[in-house]
Amino acid sequence: MLGGIATDPAARGRGIARAVTAAATRAGLREDPMVVLWMYADNGAARRVYEQVGYRVTQAFESRR
């Protein structure tokens, strides 16, 4: 399970989040055939990164910050 992936605001827009997420996903897939991640639904920037890596929403849960 992946979660808590973040990019320093000063480093955003360079593809770092996508690269780190892709690398973590590949590492996870070497251990298990299914890798999942969690994110807050209102985090559009994270959603775009995760979709670029190949993730899709299969379940959604309500949570509070």
MOCORCOR-V714459 format. One line per field, one symbol per residue. ss: DSSP state (2 for helix, 1 for strand, 0 for the rest). psi: psi as a letter, one per 20 degrees, with the letter a starting at -180 (. if undefined). A space follows every 10 residues. Layout:
ss: ???
psi: ???
//
This chain:
ss: 0100000022 2000022222 2222222222 2000001000 0002222222 2220000000 00000
psi: pqrkpqpphi jqjjjggggg ggghgggghh hqippqrqqp hjnhgggggh hhijqqphqp qprq.
//
